[in-house]
C-alpha cells in the first residue's frame, strides 16, 4: 500500500534505470526524488514521465543557489514540470527568490538547512560560524520559513527541534539521512530510522540506497512503509 510519507531517491545513473526501478517498485511507492546526479542522465524527462504517465509525485532535488534573479528564473522554468517539491539552499534571499519563481504553481519550495552528510568538523572546514549543528539547523530553518519556504530539509535528528519552533507551524519537514535498522550509513552522518523520524515530526522521509541496493527493492520499500505506519 502506498504511503507518500516515504520518498524513494532515484539515485541511479540514468532515466532508463530510474524508470526500471520505479516499475519494479510499482504501487508500493508513490513519491520519488530525482537529484543532480541524474540531471544529465535524463532526470527531467524521467520526472515528467513519472508524473504525467504514472501518476507519481516528484521531488526535484536541485539545491539551487545563485543570485536572486537567476534563482527566480530557474525555479520558474522547473515549476513548469509541475513537480511537487523543489529544493533550494536555505539562505533567505534564495528562498524568497524561489518563492517568486514558483508563484502561481503547485510546486512547494523546500529549503536545505545543513546537508545530512556534514558534521561540526565539516562546517569548521567550510569556515562556517561556531555553533552546534542542531542549533544552526534550527535557526536556518526558522529564517527559511520566515522568508517564505513551504518546508525545510534537515536530518531526522533535528526534526523535533524544528517542529517546536513557531515559524514551522504548518510547514513541511523532509528528512534525508534515514536508514532502516541494520542498514549501512554510507556517506550520511546524522541519521535515524524511518519510524523515529516520523515520531519526531518529519512529514516525509527520503530513502535511497537501502531500497535500490536491496536484492528485493519492492520488499524493502514495503518494509519502510510498514514501519512508518506503525509510528
ZAMARGU-4260 file (C-alpha; in steps of 0.2 Angstrom, whole numbers, plus 5000, padded with zeros to 4 digits):
<rodrens>
0) 5000/5000/5000 | 5007/5017/4995 | 5011/5029/5009 | 5018/5046/5002 | 5027/5049/5018
5) 5041/5038/5010 | 5050/5047/4996 | 5062/5035/4987 | 5078/5043/4980 | 5081/5038/4962
10) 5100/5040/4964 | 5103/5029/4949 | 5114/5033/4934 | 5101/5037/4921 | 5082/5039/4917
15) 5081/5021/4910 | 5087/5014/4926 | 5076/5025/4936 | 5061/5020/4926 | 5065/5002/4928
20) 5067/5004/4947 | 5050/5013/4948 | 5042/4999/4938 | 5049/4986/4950 | 5043/4996/4965
25) 5026/4998/4957 | 5012/5004/4968 | 5022/5002/4984 | 5030/5019/4981 | 5020/5035/4975
30) 5034/5048/4978 | 5051/5049/4970 | 5066/5061/4972 | 5076/5065/4957 | 5093/5074/4960
35) 5108/5082/4952 | 5116/5065/4950 | 5103/5061/4936 | 5101/5078/4929 | 5112/5074/4914
40) 5105/5057/4913 | 5088/5062/4908 | 5082/5066/4925 | 5069/5080/4920 | 5062/5068/4906
45) 5060/5055/4919 | 5052/5067/4931 | 5039/5072/4918 | 5036/5054/4913 | 5033/5048/4931
50) 5022/5062/4934 | 5011/5063/4919 | 5011/5044/4914 | 5012/5035/4930 | 5004/5047/4942
55) 5018/5048/4954 | 5023/5063/4965 | 5040/5071/4961 | 5053/5079/4972 | 5066/5088/4961
60) 5081/5090/4972 | 5092/5103/4964 | 5098/5113/4979 | 5098/5129/4969 | 5109/5143/4974
65) 5113/5159/4965 | 5109/5177/4964 | 5090/5181/4966 | 5086/5184/4948 | 5094/5168/4942
70) 5086/5158/4956 | 5069/5165/4951 | 5071/5161/4933 | 5077/5144/4936 | 5063/5140/4948
75) 5050/5147/4935 | 5057/5135/4922 | 5057/5120/4933 | 5040/5123/4940 | 5033/5121/4923
80) 5036/5102/4925 | 5023/5103/4939 | 5035/5095/4952 | 5028/5094/4969 | 5044/5098/4979
85) 5059/5108/4973 | 5074/5112/4984 | 5085/5127/4986 | 5098/5132/4998 | 5091/5139/5014
90) 5098/5157/5013 | 5083/5169/5015 | 5087/5178/4999 | 5087/5162/4989 | 5071/5156/4997
95) 5062/5172/4993 | 5068/5172/4975 | 5062/5154/4973 | 5045/5158/4980 | 5044/5172/4967
100) 5048/5159/4953 | 5035/5147/4960 | 5021/5159/4961 | 5005/5153/4953 | 5011/5135/4953
105) 5008/5120/4965 | 5027/5117/4967 | 5032/5119/4985 | 5049/5126/4989 | 5060/5117/5002
110) 5075/5125/5010 | 5090/5115/5013 | 5097/5118/5031 | 5113/5109/5033 | 5117/5093/5022
115) 5115/5077/5032 | 5132/5071/5026 | 5140/5085/5036 | 5145/5087/5055 | 5153/5101/5065
120) 5171/5096/5059 | 5165/5098/5041 | 5157/5115/5045 | 5173/5121/5053 | 5182/5116/5037
125) 5170/5127/5027 | 5173/5141/5039 | 5155/5142/5045 | 5152/5151/5061 | 5154/5142/5078
130) 5139/5133/5085 | 5131/5116/5087 | 5124/5108/5071 | 5106/5106/5079 | 5106/5125/5084
135) 5112/5130/5067 | 5100/5119/5058 | 5085/5125/5068 | 5090/5144/5066 | 5092/5141/5047
140) 5075/5133/5047 | 5067/5147/5056 | 5074/5160/5044 | 5069/5150/5029 | 5051/5149/5035
145) 5051/5167/5038 | 5057/5170/5020 | 5043/5160/5013 | 5049/5142/5012 | 5035/5129/5012
150) 5046/5117/5021 | 5064/5113/5025 | 5076/5099/5023 | 5085/5093/5038 | 5092/5077/5046
155) 5079/5067/5057 | 5090/5071/5072 | 5084/5090/5071 | 5066/5086/5066 | 5059/5088/5084
160) 5068/5104/5087 | 5062/5112/5071 | 5044/5106/5074 | 5045/5115/5090 | 5048/5132/5083
165) 5033/5144/5079 | 5039/5148/5062 | 5037/5129/5057 | 5019/5129/5061 | 5010/5122/5045
170) 5027/5119/5037 | 5034/5103/5030 | 5049/5094/5037 | 5058/5082/5025 | 5072/5071/5031
175) 5085/5063/5021 | 5098/5053/5031 | 5085/5040/5035 | 5091/5022/5037 | 5081/5007/5042
180) 5089/4997/5056 | 5104/4987/5051 | 5107/4997/5035 | 5124/5004/5031 | 5126/5023/5034
185) 5136/5027/5018 | 5141/5045/5017 | 5127/5050/5030 | 5132/5056/5047 | 5116/5062/5056
190) 5104/5048/5054 | 5088/5040/5062 | 5076/5026/5057 | 5060/5030/5047 | 5049/5027/5062
195) 5060/5039/5073 | 5060/5052/5060 | 5041/5052/5059 | 5038/5052/5078 | 5050/5067/5079
200) 5039/5077/5067 | 5045/5073/5050 | 5032/5074/5036 | 5042/5064/5024 | 5057/5053/5025
205) 5069/5051/5010 | 5077/5034/5007 | 5088/5029/4993 | 5102/5015/4994 | 5093/5004/5007
210) 5079/5002/4994 | 5088/5002/4977 | 5103/4992/4983 | 5092/4979/4990 | 5090/4962/4982
215) 5071/4965/4983 | 5068/4984/4982 | 5049/4982/4982 | 5050/4972/4999 | 5062/4984/5006
220) 5051/4999/5002 | 5036/4990/5009 | 5045/4986/5025 | 5049/5005/5027 | 5030/5009/5023
225) 5025/4997/5036 | 5037/5004/5049 | 5031/5022/5045 | 5013/5015/5048 | 5017/5009/5065
230) 5025/5025/5070
</rodrens>
